[in-house]
Amino acid sequence: MQIRTVMPQVFVMTDDVRLPDPVAVAQALPSHWGLILRHYETSNRHQLARELATVCKARGLILLIAADWRLACDVDADGVHMPEALVREQTISPVLNATRSRLLTTSAHGQSGLRLAASIKADGVFLSPVKRTKSHSNAAPLGVLPFAAMARQSRVPVYALGGIEDADAQRLQALGAAGIAGISLAGEKL
């Protein structure tokens, strides 16, 4: 069983289309970063998670498995990431019980999502979209200043997600973000 660890300042979110090879991504990331395996549609997700867990442990990366606490426990990942919609739909107590010693993060798209993250005592919450994003091009961005106001009021460390680039990190952290997250951040390291 993993021992709860410190959250990194940067997370890369995997994506079936934009980052089809998350193992190559993990091998290229700086050792103090985190990786969230989404790849929901991959037929070999269990095998991919196991391979990523091995690479991440060897390289000193934090690995979270999205939307599947059983898989996170099975591959001995550092934690689980539960999208806001799943936290709202599912009974969260099995997740909380199974992941007590692991990291638990969630996503949020506004104040109600931030309150939900606090209610489950999440270790971090990914607030999005801060800026325009390729993944959700129809979603209205929160904007940097509204994001900052929500981050400062949150009882849970808030990560900026959505249209974020590595160059945004310092400004967003100065405005109250615990860190940054995104898909395109990996491209800057590959």
Residue frames as a rotation matrix with the C-alpha (Angstrom) as fourth column:
MET 1
0.583 0.812 0.000 0.00
0.812 -0.583 0.000 0.00
0.000 0.000 -1.000 0.00
GLN 2
-0.134 -0.577 0.806 1.22
0.536 -0.726 -0.431 3.50
0.833 0.375 0.406 -0.87
ILE 3
-0.202 0.045 -0.978 1.83
0.874 -0.443 -0.201 6.13
-0.442 -0.895 0.050 1.75
ARG 4
0.818 0.567 0.100 0.15
0.558 -0.737 -0.382 9.47
-0.143 0.368 -0.919 1.02
THR 5
-0.230 -0.957 0.175 2.65
0.956 -0.189 0.224 11.71
-0.181 0.219 0.959 -0.73
VAL 6
-0.275 0.040 -0.960 3.10
0.119 -0.990 -0.075 15.37
-0.954 -0.135 0.268 -1.54
MET 7
0.686 0.587 0.430 1.30
0.539 -0.013 -0.842 16.75
-0.489 0.810 -0.325 -4.58
PRO 8
-0.431 -0.840 0.329 3.55
0.852 -0.260 0.454 18.04
-0.296 0.476 0.828 -7.38
GLN 9
-0.331 0.262 -0.906 3.13
-0.057 -0.964 -0.258 21.53
-0.942 -0.033 0.335 -8.86
VAL 10
-0.333 0.186 -0.924 2.60
-0.929 -0.231 0.288 20.26
-0.159 0.955 0.250 -12.42
PHE 11
-0.161 0.357 0.920 0.36
0.017 0.933 -0.360 17.48
-0.987 -0.043 -0.156 -13.71
VAL 12
-0.777 0.023 -0.629 0.06
-0.629 -0.048 0.776 16.20
-0.013 0.999 0.052 -17.27
MET 13
0.122 0.881 0.456 -3.35
-0.492 0.453 -0.743 14.81
-0.862 -0.134 0.489 -18.20
THR 14
-0.841 -0.400 0.364 -3.16
0.088 0.562 0.822 12.01
-0.533 0.724 -0.438 -20.75
ASP 15
0.116 0.846 -0.521 -5.46
-0.673 -0.318 -0.667 12.03
-0.730 0.428 0.532 -23.78
ASP 16
0.300 0.071 0.951 -6.25
0.339 0.924 -0.176 9.17
-0.892 0.375 0.253 -26.16
VAL 17
0.822 0.110 0.558 -5.93
0.569 -0.170 -0.805 11.42
0.007 0.979 -0.202 -29.23
ARG 18
0.853 -0.439 0.282 -3.52
-0.341 -0.878 -0.336 14.22
0.395 0.190 -0.899 -28.33
LEU 19
-0.127 -0.895 0.427 -1.11
-0.992 0.126 -0.031 12.07
-0.026 -0.427 -0.904 -26.24
PRO 20
0.629 0.543 -0.557 -1.56
-0.624 0.780 0.056 8.56
0.464 0.312 0.829 -27.61
ASP 21
0.278 -0.604 -0.747 1.59
0.373 0.785 -0.495 7.16
0.885 -0.141 0.443 -25.94
PRO 22
0.839 0.128 0.529 1.55
-0.362 -0.594 0.719 8.08
0.406 -0.794 -0.452 -22.24
VAL 23
0.768 -0.634 -0.087 4.50
0.555 0.593 0.583 5.80
-0.318 -0.496 0.808 -21.51
ALA 24
-0.025 -0.769 0.639 6.73
0.886 -0.313 -0.343 7.89
0.464 0.557 0.689 -23.80
VAL 25
0.421 0.263 0.868 5.33
-0.082 -0.942 0.325 11.00
0.904 -0.207 -0.375 -22.08
ALA 26
0.999 -0.006 0.053 6.19
-0.052 0.125 0.991 9.59
-0.013 -0.992 0.125 -18.63
GLN 27
0.447 -0.891 0.076 9.71
0.877 0.453 0.161 8.80
-0.178 -0.005 0.984 -19.77
ALA 28
-0.164 -0.511 0.844 10.23
0.712 -0.653 -0.257 12.42
0.683 0.558 0.471 -20.87
LEU 29
0.692 0.547 0.472 8.71
0.108 -0.725 0.681 14.33
0.714 -0.420 -0.560 -17.92
PRO 30
-0.319 -0.758 0.569 10.77
-0.536 -0.352 -0.768 15.92
0.782 -0.550 -0.294 -15.15
SER 31
-0.611 -0.031 -0.791 10.87
0.372 0.871 -0.321 13.71
0.699 -0.490 -0.521 -12.06
HIS 32
-0.927 0.239 -0.291 8.95
0.200 -0.341 -0.918 16.12
-0.318 -0.909 0.268 -9.86
TRP 33
-0.615 0.741 -0.271 5.82
-0.758 -0.460 0.462 16.18
0.218 0.490 0.844 -12.08
GLY 34
-0.426 0.579 0.695 2.61
-0.210 0.684 -0.699 14.18
-0.880 -0.444 -0.170 -11.91
LEU 35
-0.886 0.191 -0.423 0.71
-0.387 0.199 0.900 12.25
0.256 0.961 -0.103 -14.56
ILE 36
-0.268 0.871 0.413 -3.01
-0.526 0.227 -0.820 11.51
-0.807 -0.436 0.397 -14.63
LEU 37
-0.991 -0.053 0.122 -3.94
0.057 0.658 0.751 8.52
-0.121 0.751 -0.649 -16.77
ARG 38
-0.160 0.967 -0.197 -7.25
-0.741 -0.250 -0.623 9.22
-0.652 0.047 0.757 -18.44
HIS 39
-0.773 -0.238 -0.589 -7.17
-0.610 0.536 0.584 7.09
0.177 0.810 -0.559 -21.64
TYR 40
-0.259 0.790 0.556 -10.75
-0.682 0.258 -0.684 6.00
-0.684 -0.556 0.472 -20.97
GLU 41
0.665 0.635 -0.393 -11.32
-0.699 0.344 -0.627 4.34
-0.263 0.692 0.672 -24.35
THR 42
-0.257 -0.855 -0.451 -8.11
-0.918 0.361 -0.161 2.28
0.301 0.373 -0.878 -24.49
SER 43
0.621 0.560 -0.548 -8.88
-0.438 0.828 0.350 -1.44
0.650 0.022 0.760 -24.63
ASN 44
0.223 -0.633 -0.741 -5.69
0.614 0.682 -0.398 -2.30
0.757 -0.366 0.541 -22.72
ARG 45
0.458 0.012 0.889 -6.11
-0.385 -0.899 0.211 0.33
0.801 -0.438 -0.407 -19.99
HIS 46
0.974 -0.095 0.204 -5.15
-0.149 0.405 0.902 -2.09
-0.169 -0.909 0.380 -17.22
GLN 47
0.494 -0.838 0.233 -1.91
0.868 0.492 -0.071 -3.08
-0.055 0.237 0.970 -18.97
LEU 48
0.159 -0.389 0.908 -1.17
0.391 -0.819 -0.419 0.56
0.907 0.421 0.022 -19.78
ALA 49
0.747 0.177 0.640 -1.73
-0.459 -0.559 0.690 1.57
0.480 -0.810 -0.337 -16.13
ARG 50
0.895 -0.443 0.049 0.58
0.289 0.660 0.694 -1.18
-0.339 -0.607 0.719 -14.92
GLU 51
0.233 -0.829 0.508 3.30
0.924 0.026 -0.381 -0.14
0.303 0.558 0.772 -17.35
LEU 52
0.273 -0.065 0.960 2.89
0.022 -0.997 -0.074 3.53
0.962 0.041 -0.271 -16.40
ALA 53
0.966 0.095 0.240 3.07
-0.236 -0.058 0.970 2.69
0.106 -0.994 -0.033 -12.70
THR 54
0.599 -0.799 0.048 6.42
0.753 0.583 0.304 0.99
-0.271 -0.146 0.952 -13.25
VAL 55
-0.022 -0.601 0.799 7.83
0.767 -0.523 -0.372 3.89
0.642 0.604 0.473 -15.28
CYS 56
0.502 0.293 0.814 6.50
-0.149 -0.897 0.415 6.54
0.852 -0.330 -0.407 -12.89
LYS 57
0.984 -0.175 -0.036 7.93
0.079 0.242 0.967 4.83
-0.161 -0.954 0.252 -9.82
ALA 58
0.326 -0.921 0.215 11.32
0.934 0.348 0.075 4.44
-0.144 0.177 0.974 -11.50
ARG 59
-0.252 -0.415 0.874 11.36
0.682 -0.717 -0.143 8.10
0.686 0.560 0.464 -12.57
GLY 60
-0.771 -0.063 -0.634 9.94
0.590 -0.446 -0.673 9.69
-0.240 -0.893 0.381 -9.41
LEU 61
-0.766 0.606 0.213 6.65
-0.305 -0.636 0.709 10.79
0.565 0.478 0.672 -10.99
ILE 62
-0.664 0.672 0.326 3.30
-0.294 0.166 -0.941 10.85
-0.687 -0.721 0.088 -9.18
LEU 63
-0.898 0.388 -0.208 0.73
-0.056 0.368 0.928 8.70
0.437 0.845 -0.309 -10.99
LEU 64
-0.503 0.843 0.191 -3.01
-0.443 -0.061 -0.894 9.14
-0.742 -0.535 0.404 -10.56
ILE 65
-0.895 0.333 0.298 -5.56
0.446 0.617 0.649 6.93
0.032 0.713 -0.700 -12.32
ALA 66
-0.765 0.642 -0.039 -8.66
-0.643 -0.765 0.025 8.77
-0.014 0.045 0.999 -13.48
ALA 67
-0.021 0.992 -0.124 -12.16
-0.976 0.007 0.220 7.46
0.219 0.126 0.968 -12.70
ASP 68
0.575 0.211 -0.790 -11.13
-0.181 0.975 0.129 4.00
0.798 0.069 0.599 -11.49
TRP 69
0.309 -0.449 0.838 -10.07
-0.946 -0.231 0.225 3.62
0.093 -0.863 -0.496 -7.87
ARG 70
0.839 0.007 0.544 -9.93
-0.143 0.968 0.208 -0.16
-0.525 -0.252 0.813 -8.19
LEU 71
0.766 -0.596 0.242 -7.40
0.464 0.252 -0.849 0.09
0.445 0.763 0.469 -11.01
ALA 72
0.384 -0.629 0.676 -5.41
-0.567 -0.738 -0.366 2.70
0.729 -0.243 -0.640 -9.03
CYS 73
0.470 -0.168 0.867 -5.20
-0.802 0.329 0.498 0.29
-0.369 -0.929 0.019 -6.09
ASP 74
0.932 -0.033 0.362 -4.46
0.136 0.955 -0.263 -2.72
-0.337 0.294 0.894 -8.31
VAL 75
0.580 -0.749 0.321 -1.44
0.497 0.014 -0.867 -1.10
0.645 0.663 0.380 -9.99
ASP 76
0.261 -0.431 -0.864 -0.35
0.921 -0.156 0.356 0.59
-0.288 -0.889 0.356 -6.75
ALA 77
0.010 -0.157 0.988 -0.67
0.566 -0.813 -0.135 4.08
0.824 0.561 0.081 -8.23
ASP 78
-0.902 -0.422 -0.091 -0.10
0.332 -0.544 -0.771 7.08
0.275 -0.726 0.631 -5.98
GLY 79
-0.648 0.723 -0.240 -3.78
-0.077 -0.375 -0.924 7.93
-0.758 -0.580 0.299 -6.12
VAL 80
-0.337 0.673 0.658 -7.00
0.928 0.356 0.111 8.40
-0.159 0.648 -0.745 -8.00
HIS 81
-0.946 0.151 -0.286 -8.53
-0.198 -0.970 0.141 11.33
-0.257 0.190 0.948 -9.86
MET 82
-0.381 0.893 0.240 -12.33
0.833 0.444 -0.330 11.44
-0.402 0.074 -0.913 -9.84
PRO 83
-0.805 0.166 0.570 -13.94
0.273 -0.749 0.603 13.82
0.527 0.641 0.558 -12.34
GLU 84
-0.858 0.471 0.205 -16.57
-0.483 -0.607 -0.631 16.09
-0.173 -0.641 0.748 -10.76
ALA 85
-0.067 0.895 -0.441 -19.43
-0.892 0.145 0.429 14.39
0.448 0.422 0.788 -12.62
LEU 86
-0.117 -0.021 -0.993 -18.46
0.086 0.996 -0.031 10.99
0.989 -0.089 -0.115 -11.20
VAL 87
-0.960 -0.216 -0.178 -18.21
0.200 -0.083 -0.976 12.34
0.196 -0.973 0.123 -7.66
ARG 88
-0.599 0.796 0.081 -21.72
-0.787 -0.569 -0.238 13.75
-0.144 -0.206 0.968 -8.04
GLU 89
0.104 0.683 -0.723 -23.14
-0.796 0.493 0.351 10.52
0.596 0.539 0.595 -9.57
GLN 90
-0.007 -0.215 -0.977 -21.47
0.120 0.969 -0.214 7.82
0.993 -0.119 0.019 -7.53
THR 91
0.991 0.130 -0.045 -21.43
0.043 0.018 0.999 6.89
0.131 -0.991 0.012 -3.92
ILE 92
0.435 -0.883 0.176 -18.04
-0.495 -0.398 -0.773 8.24
0.752 0.249 -0.610 -3.00
SER 93
0.596 -0.186 0.781 -17.53
-0.772 0.135 0.621 6.33
-0.221 -0.973 -0.063 0.26
PRO 94
0.870 -0.354 0.342 -15.97
0.368 0.930 0.027 3.22
-0.328 0.102 0.939 -1.40
VAL 95
0.530 -0.698 0.481 -13.48
0.347 -0.338 -0.875 5.49
0.773 0.631 0.063 -3.14
LEU 96
0.397 -0.348 0.849 -12.64
-0.716 -0.697 0.049 7.28
0.575 -0.627 -0.525 0.10
ASN 97
0.784 -0.058 0.617 -12.27
-0.452 0.628 0.634 4.02
-0.425 -0.776 0.466 2.02
ALA 98
0.821 -0.441 0.363 -10.09
0.555 0.767 -0.322 2.38
-0.137 0.466 0.874 -0.63
THR 99
0.332 -0.698 0.634 -7.86
0.542 -0.409 -0.734 5.38
0.772 0.587 0.242 -1.16
ARG 100
0.969 0.144 -0.199 -7.30
0.244 -0.476 0.845 6.62
0.027 -0.868 -0.496 2.40
SER 101
0.362 -0.912 -0.196 -3.53
0.318 -0.077 0.945 6.35
-0.876 -0.404 0.262 2.16
ARG 102
-0.346 -0.422 0.838 -3.44
0.927 -0.014 0.376 7.50
-0.147 0.907 0.395 -1.47
LEU 103
-0.899 0.024 -0.437 -3.89
-0.073 -0.993 0.094 10.88
-0.432 0.117 0.894 -3.07
LEU 104
-0.116 0.913 0.392 -7.40
0.925 0.244 -0.293 11.84
-0.363 0.328 -0.872 -4.12
THR 105
-0.874 -0.096 -0.476 -8.10
-0.057 -0.953 0.296 14.62
-0.482 0.286 0.828 -6.60
THR 106
0.063 0.908 0.414 -11.19
0.799 0.202 -0.567 15.79
-0.598 0.366 -0.713 -8.41
SER 107
-0.766 -0.213 0.607 -12.12
0.571 -0.659 0.489 18.33
0.296 0.721 0.627 -11.04
ALA 108
-0.076 0.753 -0.653 -14.32
0.650 -0.459 -0.605 21.39
-0.756 -0.471 -0.455 -10.70
HIS 109
-0.404 0.027 0.914 -15.89
0.839 -0.387 0.383 23.84
0.364 0.922 0.134 -13.10
GLY 110
-0.012 0.395 0.919 -17.00
-0.130 -0.912 0.390 26.45
0.991 -0.115 0.062 -10.57
GLN 111
-0.397 -0.140 0.907 -17.73
-0.841 -0.342 -0.420 27.14
0.369 -0.929 0.018 -6.91
SER 112
0.627 0.691 0.359 -20.02
-0.777 0.584 0.234 24.15
-0.049 -0.426 0.903 -6.40
GLY 113
0.729 -0.438 -0.526 -17.28
0.094 0.825 -0.557 21.80
0.679 0.356 0.642 -7.64
LEU 114
-0.349 -0.870 0.348 -14.78
-0.264 -0.265 -0.927 23.40
0.899 -0.415 -0.138 -5.27
ARG 115
-0.050 0.420 0.906 -17.19
-0.997 -0.076 -0.020 22.89
0.061 -0.904 0.422 -2.37
LEU 116
0.901 0.376 -0.216 -17.65
-0.387 0.922 -0.012 19.27
0.195 0.094 0.976 -3.42
ALA 117
0.221 -0.912 -0.346 -13.86
0.080 0.370 -0.926 18.77
0.972 0.177 0.155 -3.45
ALA 118
-0.514 -0.379 0.770 -13.66
-0.664 -0.392 -0.636 20.18
0.544 -0.838 -0.050 0.08
SER 119
0.364 0.769 0.526 -16.52
-0.931 0.296 0.213 17.95
0.008 -0.567 0.824 1.26
ILE 120
0.951 -0.063 -0.301 -14.63
0.018 0.988 -0.151 14.79
0.307 0.139 0.941 0.21
LYS 121
0.681 -0.732 0.006 -11.36
-0.260 -0.235 0.937 16.17
-0.684 -0.640 -0.351 1.61
ALA 122
0.886 -0.357 0.297 -9.61
0.422 0.353 -0.835 15.97
0.193 0.865 0.463 -1.75
ASP 123
0.168 -0.924 -0.344 -5.86
0.742 -0.112 0.662 16.55
-0.650 -0.366 0.666 -1.81
GLY 124
-0.803 -0.378 -0.461 -6.26
-0.011 -0.764 0.646 18.76
-0.596 0.523 0.608 -4.86
VAL 125
0.313 0.915 0.255 -8.84
0.489 0.075 -0.869 20.00
-0.814 0.396 -0.424 -7.34
PHE 126
-0.764 -0.527 0.372 -8.37
0.557 -0.248 0.793 20.86
-0.325 0.813 0.483 -11.01
LEU 127
0.124 0.803 -0.582 -10.44
0.253 -0.593 -0.764 23.97
-0.959 -0.052 -0.277 -11.79
SER 128
-0.870 -0.446 0.210 -11.20
0.268 -0.070 0.961 24.41
-0.414 0.892 0.181 -15.48
PRO 129
0.246 -0.794 0.556 -11.22
0.939 0.052 -0.341 25.74
0.242 0.605 0.758 -18.06
VAL 130
0.047 -0.328 -0.944 -9.11
0.558 -0.775 0.297 28.72
-0.828 -0.541 0.147 -17.09
LYS 131
-0.428 -0.234 -0.873 -8.38
-0.563 -0.686 0.460 29.67
-0.707 0.689 0.162 -20.70
ARG 132
0.557 0.566 -0.608 -9.64
-0.826 0.300 -0.478 28.51
-0.089 0.768 0.634 -24.11
THR 133
-0.281 -0.625 0.728 -8.76
-0.508 0.741 0.439 24.89
-0.814 -0.246 -0.526 -24.65
LYS 134
-0.608 -0.024 -0.793 -8.54
-0.758 0.314 0.572 22.54
0.236 0.949 -0.209 -27.60
SER 135
-0.975 0.174 -0.139 -10.14
0.204 0.949 -0.242 19.71
0.090 -0.265 -0.960 -25.62
HIS 136
-0.127 0.958 -0.255 -13.32
0.908 0.009 -0.419 21.62
-0.399 -0.285 -0.871 -24.78
SER 137
-0.857 -0.363 0.366 -13.44
0.504 -0.739 0.448 24.35
0.108 0.568 0.816 -27.40
ASN 138
-0.144 0.893 0.426 -17.12
0.342 -0.360 0.868 25.13
0.929 0.271 -0.253 -26.72
ALA 139
0.344 0.250 -0.905 -16.64
0.931 0.037 0.364 25.69
0.125 -0.968 -0.219 -22.98
ALA 140
0.707 -0.065 0.704 -16.47
-0.018 -0.997 -0.074 29.30
0.707 0.040 -0.706 -21.84
PRO 141
-0.249 -0.875 -0.416 -13.20
0.564 0.218 -0.797 29.92
0.788 -0.433 0.439 -20.00
LEU 142
0.467 0.350 -0.812 -13.31
0.884 -0.217 0.415 31.14
-0.031 -0.911 -0.411 -16.40
GLY 143
0.628 -0.403 0.666 -10.55
-0.056 -0.877 -0.478 33.68
0.776 0.263 -0.573 -17.02
VAL 144
-0.278 -0.888 -0.366 -7.40
0.414 0.233 -0.880 34.14
0.866 -0.397 0.303 -14.96
LEU 145
-0.749 -0.055 0.661 -8.76
-0.452 -0.686 -0.569 36.62
0.485 -0.725 0.489 -12.41
PRO 146
0.362 0.898 0.250 -12.00
-0.860 0.218 0.461 34.74
0.359 -0.382 0.852 -11.63
PHE 147
0.488 -0.301 -0.819 -9.92
0.204 0.952 -0.228 31.55
0.848 -0.056 0.526 -11.36
ALA 148
-0.572 -0.817 0.072 -7.57
0.170 -0.204 -0.964 33.30
0.802 -0.539 0.256 -8.92
ALA 149
-0.351 0.523 0.777 -10.47
-0.851 -0.524 -0.032 34.53
0.391 -0.672 0.629 -6.76
MET 150
0.722 0.656 -0.222 -11.92
-0.531 0.730 0.430 31.01
0.444 -0.193 0.875 -6.52
ALA 151
0.226 -0.728 -0.647 -8.49
0.329 0.682 -0.653 29.46
0.917 -0.065 0.394 -5.85
ARG 152
-0.688 -0.527 0.499 -7.81
-0.216 -0.508 -0.834 31.83
0.693 -0.681 0.235 -2.97
GLN 153
-0.092 0.757 0.647 -11.19
-0.977 -0.193 0.087 31.02
0.190 -0.625 0.757 -1.35
SER 154
0.475 0.316 -0.821 -10.90
-0.356 0.923 0.149 27.25
0.805 0.222 0.551 -1.75
ARG 155
0.573 -0.237 0.784 -10.16
-0.754 0.221 0.618 25.01
-0.319 -0.946 -0.052 1.24
VAL 156
0.647 -0.362 0.672 -8.52
0.430 0.900 0.071 22.53
-0.630 0.243 0.737 -1.18
PRO 157
-0.373 -0.830 -0.415 -5.35
-0.061 -0.424 0.904 23.26
-0.926 0.362 0.108 -3.20
VAL 158
0.704 0.710 -0.003 -6.50
0.043 -0.047 -0.998 24.36
-0.709 0.702 -0.064 -6.67
TYR 159
-0.474 -0.799 0.369 -4.70
0.414 0.168 0.895 23.54
-0.777 0.577 0.251 -9.92
ALA 160
0.034 0.411 -0.911 -5.25
-0.660 -0.675 -0.330 25.60
-0.751 0.612 0.249 -13.07
LEU 161
-0.525 -0.098 0.845 -6.43
0.427 0.829 0.362 23.45
-0.736 0.551 -0.393 -15.99
GLY 162
0.477 0.745 0.466 -7.56
0.745 -0.062 -0.664 24.32
-0.466 0.664 -0.584 -19.49
GLY 163
0.846 -0.172 0.506 -5.43
0.310 -0.613 -0.727 26.10
0.435 0.771 -0.465 -22.06
ILE 164
0.842 -0.539 0.023 -2.53
-0.279 -0.397 0.874 26.26
-0.462 -0.743 -0.485 -19.61
GLU 165
0.664 -0.738 -0.120 1.04
0.080 0.231 -0.970 26.45
0.743 0.634 0.212 -20.83
ASP 166
0.216 -0.687 -0.694 4.25
0.941 0.336 -0.041 25.98
0.261 -0.644 0.719 -18.86
ALA 167
-0.662 -0.510 0.549 4.85
0.436 -0.858 -0.272 29.75
0.610 0.059 0.790 -19.15
ASP 168
0.149 0.829 0.539 1.61
-0.212 -0.506 0.836 30.40
0.966 -0.238 0.100 -17.18
ALA 169
0.200 -0.013 -0.980 2.82
0.705 0.696 0.134 28.59
0.681 -0.717 0.148 -14.05
GLN 170
-0.726 -0.591 -0.352 4.55
0.660 -0.453 -0.599 31.43
0.195 -0.667 0.719 -12.24
ARG 171
-0.769 0.484 0.417 1.73
-0.401 -0.874 0.274 33.94
0.497 0.043 0.867 -12.78
LEU 172
0.196 0.923 -0.331 -1.01
-0.239 0.372 0.897 31.51
0.951 -0.097 0.294 -11.78
GLN 173
0.043 -0.243 -0.969 0.84
0.827 0.553 -0.102 30.38
0.561 -0.797 0.225 -8.68
ALA 174
-0.931 -0.364 0.033 1.38
0.299 -0.812 -0.501 34.00
0.209 -0.457 0.865 -7.67
LEU 175
-0.501 0.826 0.258 -2.40
-0.651 -0.556 0.517 34.41
0.571 0.091 0.816 -7.96
GLY 176
-0.076 0.460 0.885 -3.15
-0.955 0.223 -0.198 31.46
-0.288 -0.859 0.422 -5.67
ALA 177
0.688 0.313 -0.655 -2.90
-0.557 0.806 -0.199 28.29
0.466 0.501 0.729 -7.77
ALA 178
0.618 -0.467 0.633 -1.26
-0.338 0.568 0.750 25.27
-0.710 -0.677 0.193 -6.15
GLY 179
-0.529 -0.770 0.357 -0.01
0.064 0.384 0.921 24.32
-0.846 0.511 -0.154 -9.59
ILE 180
-0.096 0.439 -0.893 -0.92
-0.937 -0.343 -0.069 23.81
-0.337 0.830 0.444 -13.21
ALA 181
-0.302 0.060 0.951 -2.21
0.127 0.992 -0.022 20.91
-0.945 0.115 -0.307 -15.27
GLY 182
0.356 0.497 -0.791 -2.86
-0.749 -0.355 -0.560 20.17
-0.559 0.792 0.246 -18.90
ILE 183
0.804 -0.042 0.593 -2.40
0.350 0.841 -0.414 17.98
-0.481 0.540 0.690 -21.91
SER 184
0.861 -0.424 0.281 -0.17
0.118 -0.371 -0.921 20.32
0.495 0.826 -0.270 -23.90
LEU 185
0.655 -0.651 0.385 2.34
-0.723 -0.389 0.572 20.63
-0.223 -0.652 -0.725 -21.05
ALA 186
0.504 -0.456 0.734 3.74
0.199 0.888 0.415 17.23
-0.841 -0.063 0.538 -22.09
GLY 187
0.794 -0.145 0.591 4.48
0.598 0.006 -0.802 18.51
0.113 0.989 0.091 -25.58
GLU 188
0.803 -0.505 0.317 6.75
-0.496 -0.860 -0.115 21.13
0.331 -0.065 -0.941 -24.09
LYS 189
0.287 -0.704 0.650 8.90
-0.735 0.273 0.620 18.34
-0.614 -0.656 -0.440 -22.58
LEU 190
0.636 -0.007 0.772 8.89
0.299 0.924 -0.239 15.80
-0.711 0.383 0.590 -25.43
